[in-house]
Structures are given as C-alpha cells and as structure tokens.
Amino acid sequence: MKNIMIQTRKKAFQLKRNSPAIVSPSCLNLIHSDEVTFVYYFNCPIAIFPSKDKFARNVAVVNLYLNQKIKQEALAKAFALGERQIQNLFKAYRKHGIAGLISLDTSQNAKQYPVMRKSEIRVRHEDEAFNVLPDVEKALVPIHDDLLFSKGPKDVGEGGWEPTQYAGAFLLFAFLKKMNIFEKILSVAGPEVNPERFIRLVLTLFFMNALRFKSIEQSKFIDVKSFSYLVQGSFQKLQHFRYALDEFTESSFFPVFIQEFFGVMIEGSLKQCEKLFYVDSHFSPYYGSRKIPLGYDTKRQRGFPGRNTVFVHDESGKNVILFESPTNNALHQDLAEVMIRLESKIRDITGISLFFDRGGFSAHTFKKITAAGAYFTTFLKNRKKEALLPGEAFIEAEIEVDHEKRKIKIYEKARSTQSYGEVRIIIFMGREGRQIPILSTEPIRSAAEIVERMKGRWKEENCFKFMVDHYAFDLMSTYKMIQSPEKLIERPNPERKNINAEIREKKAKLVKFYRELSEKVHQSKKKTTTTLSQHRKNNSLLYANIDTLELEILSLERMRKATISTVQINLADDHYVSDQKRRLLINMVKSINYNCEKSLQELLQTFHPKSDETLAILIQLLQQPGKIRVNDGKLEVEVNRLPTEHHAKSCDQLIGELSKQNLIVTPFGTEVIMRQSTKPELAA
C-alpha cells in the first residue's frame, strides 16, 4: 500500500512538471492526464478523480465549494464549465443530495453507478471515485448511507500519549451513562437507523455545547483530532452538519426519538424527585424581515416578533419537557398541552403538582388541572391594594430547605370552595415588606412548604439565563420559514388607526393656527379701537383655516365612533414561523447538556466547601486540555491540573467518585480511565 502511494505521488509530480496547468484566481490548479485528474489548492494536493468520470468531478467541485469556500466563478474557470452549469449543479445537490451530482448528459455515470438512478438504493462507490491523497484531511460531503464514519483511534499501548484540547469534556460521559438515553432510544429504533451514526450526530451537538461552540458556524474552530476522540470517529462540520441534522429530523424515526427522549427524561426525574413540576415559557426575539407572530418580550415590556419555548422542570430544576408555541400562546393555553404530554408519559397524573407564574392564571385552565386530579399553585392575580394586611397578622414559620433552616412570615386565609375545587390563599412577606399572595389547591403541604416551593420556581429562570449565556439558546438555528398555523387573533383595526393618525395630524395643524392667532390678538391689544369683528375681517384666511380644521376633526371623530376598534385576523394568512424541527433537536440536546452539567455541579458541591464557586470550577474543568492514549481497548485521559490547588483537590475527588461508580464510559462501550495530572514538585 505504501509503494502505491509513493508511485501516485511521483506520477502527480511528473504530471505537474510536464503538463500545462489551468490556474484560477483562487490558486486552484488542475493537472490532467488520460486516466486521472489531480486537484491542487495553493500548491497542496487536495484530491484525485478519474478524468472521464463526471460524477467524481462533480463531487470534487461541491467539496471545493463547501469546504475551501472557493467562489463559483473560479470553479467554473478551473473546471472549464459554465457558471450556469455550476449553479445548476449546486441546486441539484441541495435538492437531491449526492444523487443530484450525476451528469445528465452522459450515460457513462449511469453505467458506472446504476444504483444512483434508484432512490431506494444509496451509492457506495464514492470513496472509490473520489480518492483523497495521503496525509490530507478528507472533505466529506453531507452524510448519507453511502458515507460511513471512520473507525475510532487505534490502540497504541503503553506510551503513545497524544495532546488533546478537550480532555476535561470526557467527564460528561458519566452522566450520559447515568441517563442511559442512547440505549433506551435505540431499543425502539427500526432497522433503517444506523446506531453509530445517530450516536455520533447527537454527541457532536452535545460536545459542541459543552465546549461552548455557540453555533454550527463556529464548528470551523473545532480541533478535529481532539474532537474525534470525544465522538470516537469522524464527524461533520458547517454545512455538512446542517444537512445531516435536517436529514435526521426529516426521517420517520424523528417523532419516535422525540417521544422516547422526553419519556427517558421524565422517568429519570421521577426516580429522584417527587411529582412536582415547574412550568414557564421563555421568549426568544426575532430580528429578521419576515412577518412573525408577536410575543411578549419581558426585557422590552411589550409585544415583539419572536417565539415562545415552553419548559417543564422537575423539583431539582432539571428540564424534562420542552416544546415550542409557534403562535406564542399565553401560558394558560400552553398548560393544556403540558398536561397532555405529562399524561402520555406518566399515565396517571393524579396527585402531581404544577407550579407556574401569573401567566398561567385562568379559571378555565384551573378546572382542567383539577379535573385530571392534579394540583396547581400560582400567584394570585388582580389583588386590590386595600386588601393589604397589617404586619401583626403574619406569623413567623421555620422550614428546612436543602439542609438549611429558613424563616418566613406568612398568613393563610380560610379555605374556600371555587368552581375548580377547594383553594387556599397564602400571603407571604417578601423583600421590603411586600405582601405576595399565592393561590393553591395543595391539600396536604404546609403553607410554609408551599411558599418555599413557589420560590423554587426561580430555578427555571436560572436555567433560561444559563442556556442563553452558555448555549446561545436564543440564536436562530435555521433560516427556513413555514406558514404560520391557523390562529384567530384580535388586532387594532387598520382603518381606525388611519383615522386616528389623520386626527392627530389635523390637531397638530390646528395648534399651530391657534398659536398664530394668539400672537396676532396679543399684537392688536395696543389698538384699543379694533373690534373682534374687525379682527376677524383682517385675518379672514386664518379664521377660515381654523374653522375648516375643526369641522374636519369633528367629522373624523364621528367616523372613528362608527368604526370598530379591533378586527379578527388569521395568522396563517400572512404570518410565518421558523421551521421547528432542526431547532427542536438542537434545543433537546442543549437540555441534556444543562441536566448533565447541573448534576455534575450538585456532585461537586459535596466535595467543595464553597457552593457558589462550583459552577466556575466545573466550566473550567470541562474545557481543560490534557493528553490521551488508547491502551488495551480503554481510553486513558489525563487532564491538566487546575491552577488553584484547592479547586484541583475537589476535582480529584469528583473524578474519583465517578470512576469508583464505573460511570465514565462512552455510548460505544469504551471505558475511560480519567485523572488529573499530578502536582509538580518544587525543586529543592
């Protein structure tokens, strides 16, 4: 094999020296022979393909465009093709994938690659048709069944350490193993799902989030060799990765994946927590030019184009369900969907508790919750100021939360029966003596416990802030738009708005005329002989303008009274929403990241005395470089020691605890032996 490579290189050198090269402005050179064509970019060999094989040539063109960012004009000149041909080639590729790269003007490809003509069968000859020269990184085309992942790193035995930029990230495998998410989802997958490809696709997203690559575009900064150890094989970046995500989301397995994913999350939550869930929505603004449904932006305190994502968190603050509300419904409308999704996973939702803020306050929603046998707790809405209680009415109660004793001042009114069951109104004293009322149907919990549970709703807000800051949750993951679902909403009548604008304009003119009249009256005061009728005669045009404007304003105000203030519109008529599938997959993986990092932080808090430092320590540890080797079928990872010895000792205990439980295992079953490097000894 080595001799063949040497001969190929010699042949390429001779052809380059003896043959005329086609040079484009992008430093792209093609060296032709009767058998093969060599592609050079900045005098570096990029690819070889059979000279007469147009399919292989087309694959080369697409790879150069997508990976090397060479302009279409330069490609057209280098490959002696028309710009229109290049454009049509990319259109066919985007529409049909690799099958669109077949040349339609020759039967040669049809004979050589007959399977490409049949949509059921994928091509498996791409690696033979489009060879890559040795020691040159392969430029992958979008993932299809014909492109397999490469195998993992080779076993080098003792010694053979290699540097890796992402040594600390291996720690996250422990909680992926604990969640057991891949095994449970793949247990219901059909034969059409390639397990290795599915796992690597999710792992690529997962570790990009863990290493704080906040968009697919930033994947161009990934250290390929280090990252390939994390996913145990080759992976995709940039546009290829987008194609791979879209292919997965459009597959028949994606709906199954969604159902099983949230089933695993809820099942894991119920093993560790009570049946208590926090529900809230997060608004992500949209800054594009498309007409998008308005939602309430809490930062701007007004309506703004964007999308609502509804989250359900368990008692510990980990995410168990998320879904998008494409038309930005109010939270009390989305609570019905939350109930349906919980019921599909828990089966019997009798006795579960839902905690949410004032956005979910609705008697109709309360009836649905109590009819299902569940309980709810929310903030009381529209409480009048005169209902404030004197300070002496409150009693001080003590409650233990997370091994910490807290004192709160509370007052509970007598229980009353409403159309949605027996309710309790509990008022607690907040900061600066503010009285905050809570409405609850919890029959057993004490008033102090209900108040503390309600305060725990801020775990959701912490989650939103963390995901926005660390995972760029609000970032658009696709520009694809689809028609908005049907929804009738009331909007201000445009005719009435136009009438109001016209009235404002005429009133502004009237003010100017009155100001002018006032100045003239003031000037005429010196002439005491001037009567009002004479003044009107002297300024007849000014008075005529004032009378005309007053009549027009009176007429417009009558028209405004006769015009209805709001009209009903259907969002499906002229609004769009961004396609949810790719974004849903990305956000689901981000929720795995959040749950894993939160679990790691909770474990680190048992070893580190200062809990407020644990998040910063954990983030530093996950992004810490180190070295790696494969020994006896196991991955050995040595992470560079943290600079602060106090923090490093806590991390040693964390890694030791996870290793003791044999949790640091990759989804492919490879055991990871992990440790921090030892503290360097000081010279005597």
DOTORDO-717639 format. One record per residue (C-alpha): residue in three letters; x, y, z. Coordinates in steps of 0.02 Angstrom, whole numbers, plus 50000, padded with zeros to 5 digits. Each point is the difference from the previous one (the first is absolute). Last residue first. Layout:
# DOTORDO-717639
ALAXYZ...
END
This chain:
# DOTORDO-717639
ALA507465109252313ALA498955000649843LEU498145000850028GLU499034984449956PRO498715001649862LYS498234995550058THR499424984549913SER499005000349839GLN498134997850024ARG499224983149973MET498904990249880ILE499914981949948VAL498654999649865GLU499164983449961THR499414997949821GLY498204993749989PHE499515009649843PRO498965012250106THR501655004750087VAL500364994150178ILE500415011050149LEU498714992350118ASN501054986450083GLN499335005350173LYS501785001750065SER500445010249845LEU498605012550038GLU500615001850181GLY501825001849948ILE499595013449871LEU499075010250132GLN501344997250133ASP501365005649880CYS498915015049954SER499925005450183LYS501914998350011ALA500215010849843HIS498925013950071HIS501105001750156GLU501554998349890THR499525015049893PRO500794997949827LEU498884985349951ARG501024984749954ASN500104995649817VAL498834985549966GLU500694982549972VAL498904988949895GLU500254981449975LEU498794992449875LYS499844981250016GLY500244986349870ASP501644994350078ASN500695017749997VAL499335014349895ARG500865016450041ILE499555017450056LYS500765016550056GLY499375015850083PRO498925015149964GLN498735007550125GLN498335005349928LEU498964988950115LEU501085004750150GLN499775018849975ILE498124998149985LEU499984989250158ILE501055012250102ALA498885014749950LEU498444990250047THR500744994050166GLU500505016950068ASP498315004550079SER499994983250090LYS501535004350105PRO500524984450098HIS500404989249847PHE499744981250010THR498094998850016GLN499825015249887LEU500894990349861LEU498554987849993GLU498735014049979GLN501105008049866LEU500124983749905SER498114998150005LYS499805017949936GLU501254996749861CYS499074984349946ASN498275008250008TYR500595015349902ASN500854989549866ILE498464988949981SER498945015949982LYS501205005949864VAL499704983449909MET498135003650000ASN500345017749941ILE500984993849848LEU498644987349955LEU498635013250019ARG500995012449895ARG500164987549858LYS498144996050005GLN499245017050036ASP499975008749831SER499905018650032VAL498265007350010TYR499115010049866HIS498545012349997ASP498875005749858ASP498444989349994ALA500474986950130LEU499925013250138ASN498125001549973ILE499345017450037GLN498575006250109VAL499685018750002THR500145012850139SER499375017850034ILE498384999249901THR499695015449892ALA498435010850032LYS500835009450141ARG501515003449889MET498895007049862ARG499235012150124GLU501745005250056LEU500495002749818SER498525011949972LEU500425010250155ILE501825000949946GLU499485005949827LEU498845013350074GLU501365006450116LEU501265000249856THR498835010449891ASP499625012550139ILE501875002550037ASN500445002249815ALA498585012649977TYR500585009850153LEU501765001349928LEU499345005349829SER498855013350075ASN501365008650101ASN499515018449976LYS498154995549996ARG500154990150163HIS500905014750081GLN498645011849940SER498674988550075LEU500964999350165THR500135019150008THR501585010449974THR499865016950092THR501174994450139LYS501484998649883LYS501344994450126LYS499094983450021SER500244996449814GLN501714991850026HIS499314987550126VAL498584995449882LYS501274996949862GLU501074988750111SER498484990050057LEU499444997549819GLU501714992749955ARG499934988250150TYR498234994949952PHE500594996349822LYS501444989250066VAL498844990550117LEU498814996749855LYS501424992549898ALA500394987750142LYS498164996050015LYS499954996049814GLU501454987650013ARG499304991750156ILE498294998049916GLU500834992349845ALA500974987650107ASN498424995350094ILE499074997349835ASN501434989049936LYS499964989650162ARG498124998249984GLU500214993249823PRO501404988350060ASN498844992350133PRO501084995650149ARG500324981050005GLU498974985850068ILE500664982449972LEU499394984949902LYS501324986449989GLU500454988949854PRO501784993850002SER501315011949928GLN500674996049827ILE501774993150000MET501685008650010LYS501764992849981TYR501325011450070THR500634987050123SER500864999450170MET499485017450056LEU500905004650161ASP498905001850155PHE500794984850085ALA501775006749982TYR500674984850097HIS500925008750143ASP499105016650026VAL498284995349932MET500034982750080PHE500585006950168LYS498715014150001PHE498584988149957CYS500564987350131ASN500145013550135GLU498235005449957GLU499434982050021LYS500874998550168TRP499025015650046ARG498494988750025GLY500814995250166LYS499105014950077MET498384990749968ARG500684984850090GLU500485011150146VAL498245007450009ILE499184982849988GLU501134993650139ALA499545014650115ALA498134997349968SER500154981650045ARG499774987049865ILE498444989250013PRO498595007049892GLU500985009149863THR498665010149907SER501045015950001LEU499855018849976ILE501505010250059PRO499985018150062ILE501595010750012GLN500065013750134ARG501505011449977GLY500875004250164GLU501605006049917ARG500334982549936GLY498604987450008MET498714996550135PHE498914985149961ILE498154998749959ILE499154983149984ILE498314998149915ARG499394982050002VAL498794992549876GLU498694986150005GLY499454995349826TYR499965007449824SER498285008350018GLN500605007550163THR499984993950180SER500865010250135ARG501404996950124ALA500195012950139LYS501415012149966GLU501824995750028TYR501305012650062ILE501874997849982LYS501645006950065ILE501494989449951LYS501464992250094ARG501264988549916LYS500974984950062GLU501274992849877HIS500184981449963ASP499375003149821VAL498455009150067GLU499504998750185ILE498485010150053GLU499655012650138ALA498385010050013GLU499755017950059ILE498185005550012PHE499225014349904ALA498495009850065GLU501165011950096GLY500575007949836PRO498265006449957LEU499234992149844LEU499855007649826ALA498304997249919GLU499815018849969LYS501334998349865LYS498914988549896ARG500604982849944ASN499874998049811LYS500904983149989LEU500444987350133PHE501694991849966THR499924981749952THR499834982750075PHE499164985349914TYR499384982750047ALA499614985049888GLY498454988849998ALA499705002349812ALA498455010750037THR501105010750115ILE501155004749855LYS498615002949875LYS499035011050123PHE501555010450036THR500225002949813HIS498245007349985ALA500275010650156SER501565007549921PHE501655005450078GLY501384991949898GLY500925016349965ARG499935003650186ASP501414987750036PHE500054981050000PHE500074985250120LEU499204983549949SER499774986250128ILE499674981649958GLY498684991050103THR499104991249858ILE501095000449845ASP499734981649959ARG500824995949833ILE501685007850047LYS500605001949820SER498435003949898GLU499255008950152LEU501485011850010ARG499835004449816ILE498125003050012MET500185010650158VAL501355010749918GLU498885002649849ALA498625006750115LEU501295011050086ASP500365008249831GLN498365009950009HIS500365006450176LEU501755004849941ALA499345012049869ASN500214993949821ASN501515005449899THR499394994149828PRO501384987049985SER499904994050183GLU501574989650003PHE500304984650106LEU501034995350151ILE499844985850124VAL501104993050140ASN501185014550040LYS500934998850165GLY499555012350139SER500074987950147GLU498094999150014ASP499784996349816HIS500025012349858VAL498705002349861PHE500495012449866VAL498945009049870THR500955008549858ASN499205016149939ARG500485007549832GLY500425017249931PRO499295016449937PHE499775012650143GLY498585004850118ARG500485010950147GLN501025000650160ARG501625001349901LYS500894987550111THR498424989850031ASP499674997649814TYR498184995149977GLY499734990949836LEU499605006249825PRO499754988249854ILE501375001549866LYS499935010549841ARG501704997049921SER501365013550006GLY501114992150133TYR500285005250181TYR499084986150093PRO499905000150190SER500084984150107PHE498664999050135HIS500154987150139SER498484991050069ASP499644993350175VAL499464984050086TYR500734993150163PHE499664981850038LEU499694990050158LYS499754981249997GLU501404997350126CYS501824998849949GLN501384986949971LYS499174985649907LEU498655011749932SER501335010449910GLY500794985249910GLU498304994549936ILE499595017749945MET501625001749899VAL499854982549924GLY498215003349944PHE500555016849932PHE501254991449885GLU498844985549957GLN498665011549929ILE501245011149907PHE500974985249928VAL498394992049936PRO499565016349912PHE501795000149924PHE499984981849939SER499005003649841SER501445010849938GLU499845018749970THR500885004450162PHE501444988249957GLU500275007049826ASP499905017750068LEU501344996350130ALA501154992049868TYR499755014749881ARG500445012250139PHE501564989750039HIS500555000649820GLN499735018950000LEU501205002950144LYS500804984650076GLN499914981249994PHE500734986150105SER501314986449987GLY500224987350137GLN499894997450187VAL498865015150032LEU501155006950135TYR501594993449917SER499495008449836PHE499915016650094SER501864999950038LYS500484996049820VAL498825012849923ASP500405014950110ILE498355009249980PHE500105017849932LYS498934996149846SER498664994050122GLN499645018550032GLU498755000149856ILE498984986650090SER499725012550139LYS500495003150181PHE501594989750007ARG500045000250190LEU501024984050027ALA498484991550078ASN498885006349859MET501164993249865PHE500134984350106PHE498134996649992LEU499775004549816THR501394988249947LEU499384986950123VAL498265000449922LEU500684996949825ARG501254987250064ILE498624990050085PHE498895000149845ARG501434994949885GLU500504985750114PRO498204993950018ASN499595000149812VAL498115001549998GLU499094991149856PRO499904984050103GLY498735008150118ALA500365009150161VAL499074995150160SER501544993850095LEU500985014449923ILE499095012450112LYS500294990150160GLU501824996249964PHE500405017949950ILE499205008350152ASN500824989750137MET499845015450113LYS501434993650108LYS501074996449847LEU499715017649936PHE500425005450177ALA501704991749999PHE500375004749819LEU500075018150059LEU501734997250076PHE500724997649825ALA499845019049979GLY501565002750106ALA501184993349865TYR499405011949863GLN501585007549925THR500874983349981PRO501864996050001GLU500514982249953TRP500764987050115GLY500814985449909GLY500694991650155GLU499304982850038GLY498794993549869VAL499685009449839ASP498214994049970LYS499345008849846PRO498775014450006GLY498174996649952LYS499404993649833SER499505011549858PHE498195004749980LEU499124993249848LEU499505009649845ASP498834990249886ASP498555000850122HIS500055018949989ILE500965013650091PRO500365015949907VAL501634999849900LEU501584997050100ALA501625009149965LYS501384987950049GLU501505007150093VAL501584997949896ASP501364988250064PRO499754988249852LEU499085006549845VAL498114998950004ASN499074988849882PHE498355004949920ALA499374985549893GLU500474985950120ASP499385009350155GLU498395004349910HIS499624982249947ARG498644995950128VAL498585009449919ARG498324998550085ILE498584988649948GLU498155004550016SER500135015349887LYS500544989949850ARG501045009249870MET501485000650117VAL500024981150003PRO500604999649819TYR501685007850044GLN501224995249860LYS498684997649867ALA498985015350048ASN501635009650019GLN500494996349821SER498285003849930THR500435018249976ASP499085016650000LEU499154998050170SER501605000150103ILE499644992550169LEU500245012450141GLY498165000150050ALA500174982950083ILE501215008050125GLY498575010050074HIS498405001649900LYS499475018250023ARG501585007950067TYR501074990249876ALA498875004149853LYS500105018650041PHE501894998650021LEU500194992149827ASN498815012749921GLN501115014150065ILE501584991749933GLN499204997249830ARG499425018349996GLU501795005450036GLY500564990349846LEU501284986250021ALA501864999249963PHE500404992350170ALA501135014450054LYS498955013649920ALA498344993850073LEU500804997250170ALA500665018050002GLU498265006949958GLN499184988950131LYS501115007350136ILE501144988750101LYS499424997950180GLN501264985950030ASN498754988250081LEU498345003649912TYR500645005349829LEU501454988049991ASN498914985650057VAL498655004149872VAL501265000849858ALA500824983550051VAL498314991250006ASN499645006849826ARG501654993149934ALA499624983050076PHE498315000049909LYS500855005749840ASP501154984849993LYS501135001949850SER501475007450095PRO499874987750145PHE500155009950164ILE501445005850108ALA499865012150145ILE500765014150101PRO501845000749956CYS500815016050067ASN500665013149878PHE498785013150067TYR498614987849954TYR500494985449888VAL498764988049917PHE500734985149904THR499034992849852VAL500134981649958GLU500124988149852ASP500455010049844SER500915013150102HIS499455016950067ILE500785011150134LEU498705012050072ASN500595015250098LEU499015011150121CYS500955015550053SER498335009250024PRO500265010849845SER499954984249895VAL501464990649925ILE499774986349871ALA501664990950001PRO501034995149849SER500764982650020ASN501834995250022ARG500425005350179LYS498284996850074LEU499864983449908GLN501694994550068PHE499535005050178ALA498314991049990LYS500854984249937LYS501265000750142ARG498595002150126THR499044985249930GLN501594989250001ILE500315004250183MET498184995950044ILE500094983349909ASN501644995750090LYS499175003450169MET498564988349957
END
